[in-house]
């Protein structure tokens, strides 16, 4: 599941649409409508490639550890085949 979310479409040989394109929404996450766009993209990829994963929630926030580094935290709450609910926490470094 993590690999699917972190792969950009076109990166996986033989599967040109495998993955989730979050590159254009990363800097707007944390805003309600942008969060919904990101979740819709993740849901679309999961529905196609991992239909056994149920998405139950999505939140994001920014973490500024110092003035030159910004980290985006993405939390995806999911279940696999109706087992115990889990949370995938992705930390994306947005600094240059």
C-alpha positions in Angstrom: 0.0 0.0 0.0 2.8 2.4 0.9 4.6 1.6 -2.4 1.4 2.4 -4.3 1.0 5.8 -2.6 4.6 6.8 -3.0 5.0 5.7 -6.6 4.3 8.4 -9.3 2.5 7.3 -12.4 5.0 6.3 -15.1 7.7 5.1 -12.6 6.7 1.4 -12.7 7.7 -0.3 -15.9 4.7 -2.0 -17.6 2.2 -0.1 -15.5 2.1 3.5 -16.7 -0.8 4.5 -14.5 0.3 2.7 -11.3 0.8 5.0 -8.4 -0.6 8.3 -7.1 0.3 11.7 -8.5 0.4 14.1 -5.5 3.1 16.4 -6.9 0.8 19.2 -7.8 -1.2 19.1 -4.5 1.6 18.6 -2.0 2.1 22.3 -1.1 -1.7 22.9 -0.7 -2.4 19.9 1.6 -3.9 20.9 4.9 -6.6 22.8 3.2 -9.9 21.0 3.1 -10.5 20.9 -0.7 -6.9 19.9 -1.4 -7.1 17.1 1.1 -10.1 15.8 -0.7 -8.4 15.9 -4.1 -5.4 13.9 -2.6 -7.7 11.4 -1.0 -9.7 11.0 -4.2 -6.5 10.3 -6.2 -5.3 7.8 -3.5 -8.8 6.1 -3.5 -8.8 5.8 -7.3 -5.4 4.1 -7.3 -6.4 1.8 -4.4 -9.7 0.9 -6.1 -7.8 -0.2 -9.3 -4.7 -1.9 -7.9 -5.6 -2.9 -4.3 -9.4 -3.3 -4.0 -8.9 -5.3 -0.7 -7.8 -2.1 1.1 -10.6 0.0 2.6 -9.7 3.7 3.1 -11.3 5.1 6.3 -9.7 8.5 6.8 -7.1 11.0 5.7 -5.5 14.0 7.4 -2.4 16.1 6.8 -0.3 18.7 8.6 2.9 20.6 8.2 5.8 20.4 10.6 8.5 23.1 10.7 11.5 21.8 12.6 13.6 24.8 11.6 13.4 27.7 9.2 14.9 25.8 6.3 13.1 22.5 6.6 9.4 21.8 6.1 8.0 18.3 6.5 4.5 17.3 5.4 2.8 14.6 7.5 0.1 12.5 5.7 -2.0 10.1 7.8 -4.1 7.6 6.0 -6.4 5.3 8.1 -7.1 2.0 6.3 -8.1 -1.6 6.8 -7.0 -4.7 4.8 -9.8 -7.2 4.3 -11.8 -5.9 7.3 -9.0 -6.6 9.8 -7.8 -4.2 12.5 -7.7 -0.6 11.4 -4.2 0.7 10.8 -2.7 4.1 10.0 -0.1 4.8 7.3 2.0 7.8 8.3 4.0 9.3 5.4 6.6 12.1 6.2 7.5 14.0 3.1 10.4 16.5 3.2 9.4 19.5 1.2 12.6 21.5 1.7 14.7 22.3 -1.3 
